[in-house]
């Protein structure tokens, strides 16, 4: 990558935590936004350990990357909303959406479209059997399942989560280095290019 850019990752769960792990060597300023705290159930499917229990996910990820790899990232332990989206995402060259709720996705879309910021959306189905890596101009968010529905909590689908996160990280890296923009639908059987 030739010039240092600013990347903001929103969501540090099953997809976002692994994305940041795979993107740790990017030559960019990296910010991670997540309000949530690590629970025991998260340690099975996310890049979070039992040592981080009850800590904020973004801050725990910041500490893990610094301690394991010497990689410094900015951690923002707040919920992204329509009211703070400009403050949290402003100035980014790339926003990577790894959230798991429709309202957050709408808030991200509204800001990146208004500001003309490139945005790559990553999504996993609740049961972890289907994923998407889609640039904003082709992305349509799905409505969530029922309130409180379990999503990506056990470790059974961990290899698939890592596969989806790796594809997401690769597409972000390709964009950062060459401006390439490719979208994919991902299943355990493989990835199909959409655009």
C-alpha positions in Angstrom: 0.0 0.0 0.0 1.5 3.3 -1.1 -0.1 6.0 1.0 -1.2 5.7 4.6 -5.0 5.8 4.8 -7.6 5.9 7.6 -9.8 2.8 8.0 -12.7 2.6 10.4 -14.2 -0.8 11.4 -17.6 -0.7 13.0 -18.3 -3.8 15.0 -15.8 -6.1 16.8 -17.7 -9.3 17.0 -17.5 -12.6 15.1 -16.7 -10.8 11.8 -15.1 -7.5 12.9 -12.7 -9.0 15.5 -11.3 -11.5 12.9 -11.2 -8.8 10.2 -9.0 -6.6 12.4 -6.8 -9.6 13.2 -6.3 -10.3 9.5 -5.8 -6.6 8.7 -3.2 -6.0 11.4 -0.4 -5.5 8.8 -2.3 -2.9 6.8 -0.3 0.4 6.5 -3.2 2.5 7.7 -4.5 4.3 10.7 -7.1 1.8 12.1 -10.0 2.7 14.3 -12.4 0.2 15.8 -15.9 1.2 17.0 -18.0 -1.0 19.2 -20.0 -0.3 22.4 -20.5 -4.0 23.4 -18.8 -5.9 26.1 -17.3 -9.4 25.9 -19.4 -12.2 27.3 -18.4 -15.8 27.9 -20.4 -16.9 24.8 -18.3 -14.5 22.6 -15.1 -16.3 23.3 -16.2 -19.3 21.2 -16.7 -17.4 18.0 -14.9 -14.1 18.2 -11.2 -13.1 18.5 -11.7 -12.3 22.2 -10.3 -14.3 25.1 -11.6 -15.1 28.6 -9.1 -12.5 29.9 -11.2 -9.8 28.3 -14.5 -10.8 29.9 -16.8 -7.9 30.7 -14.4 -5.5 28.9 -15.4 -3.3 26.0 -14.8 -5.3 22.7 -13.0 -2.4 20.9 -10.7 -1.8 23.9 -10.0 -5.5 24.4 -9.1 -5.9 20.8 -6.8 -2.8 21.0 -5.0 -4.4 23.9 -4.7 -7.8 22.2 -3.3 -6.4 19.0 -0.8 -4.2 20.9 0.3 -7.0 23.2 0.5 -9.8 20.6 1.7 -7.9 17.5 2.7 -4.5 18.6 -0.1 -3.1 16.4 -1.6 0.1 17.6 -5.2 0.9 16.8 -7.7 3.5 18.1 -10.6 2.0 20.1 -13.9 3.8 20.4 -16.1 2.2 23.1 -19.4 3.8 21.9 -22.5 2.8 20.0 -22.6 4.3 16.5 -25.8 6.3 16.0 -27.1 8.8 13.5 -26.1 11.5 15.9 -22.4 10.5 16.2 -21.8 8.8 12.9 -20.1 11.9 11.3 -17.8 12.2 14.3 -16.9 8.5 14.4 -16.6 7.9 10.6 -15.6 11.3 9.4 -12.2 11.5 7.6 -12.2 7.8 6.8 -10.9 6.6 3.4 -12.7 3.3 4.1 -15.4 2.2 6.4 -15.9 -1.5 7.0 -19.3 -2.3 8.4 -19.2 -5.5 10.6 -22.4 -4.7 12.6 -25.2 -7.1 13.2 -28.2 -4.8 13.3 -30.2 -3.0 10.6 -30.3 0.4 12.3 -26.6 0.6 12.6 -26.2 -0.4 9.0 -28.7 2.3 7.9 -26.8 4.9 10.0 -23.5 3.9 8.4 -25.0 4.0 4.9 -26.5 7.4 5.4 -23.2 8.9 6.5 -21.0 7.2 3.9 -23.3 8.1 1.1 -23.6 11.7 2.2 -19.8 12.1 2.7 -18.8 10.0 -0.3 -16.8 7.6 1.8 -16.1 4.1 0.4 -17.8 1.4 2.5 -17.5 -2.3 2.5 -20.2 -4.3 4.3 -19.6 -7.7 5.9 -22.5 -9.8 7.1 -23.1 -13.2 8.5 -26.4 -15.0 8.8 -27.5 -15.7 12.4 -26.6 -19.4 12.1 -23.3 -18.7 10.5 -24.0 -20.6 7.3 -24.1 -17.6 4.9 -22.0 -14.5 4.5 -21.7 -11.4 2.3 -18.9 -9.0 1.4 -20.6 -6.2 -0.5 -19.6 -2.7 -1.4 -22.2 -0.1 -0.4 -23.5 0.7 -3.8 -24.7 -2.9 -4.1 -25.6 -3.5 -0.4 -29.2 -3.8 0.9 -29.4 -4.6 4.6 -31.6 -7.4 5.8 -34.0 -6.9 8.7 -33.0 -8.6 11.8 -34.5 -11.8 13.2 -36.5 -11.6 16.4 -35.1 -9.4 19.2 -32.5 -11.2 21.2 -32.0 -13.9 18.7 -28.7 -15.7 19.1 -26.2 -14.9 16.4 -22.8 -16.5 15.9 -22.3 -17.4 19.5 -20.9 -20.9 19.6 -17.7 -22.1 18.1 -19.2 -24.6 15.7 -19.0 -22.2 12.7 -15.7 -20.6 13.7 -13.9 -21.8 10.6 -16.6 -20.3 8.4 -16.6 -17.0 10.3 -12.8 -16.8 9.8 -13.3 -17.6 6.0 -15.8 -14.8 5.7 -13.6 -12.4 7.7 -10.6 -13.3 5.6 -12.5 -12.6 2.4 -13.6 -9.3 3.9 -10.1 -8.4 4.9 -8.7 -9.4 1.5 -11.2 -7.2 -0.3 -10.5 -4.2 2.0 -6.7 -4.8 1.4 -7.2 -4.9 -2.4 -9.2 -1.6 -2.2 -6.5 0.1 -0.1 -3.7 -1.0 -2.4 -5.3 -0.7 -5.8 -8.8 0.7 -5.5 -10.4 -2.7 -6.6 -14.0 -3.2 -5.5 -15.3 -6.7 -5.6 -18.3 -8.2 -3.8 -19.0 -11.8 -2.8 -21.6 -14.1 -1.5 -20.0 -16.7 0.8 -21.1 -20.2 1.9 -19.2 -23.1 3.4 -19.0 -24.4 -0.2 -17.1 -21.3 -1.4 -17.4 -17.7 -2.6 -19.3 -16.4 -5.6 -18.4 -13.1 -7.0 -21.3 -10.7 -7.3 -19.7 -7.6 -8.7 
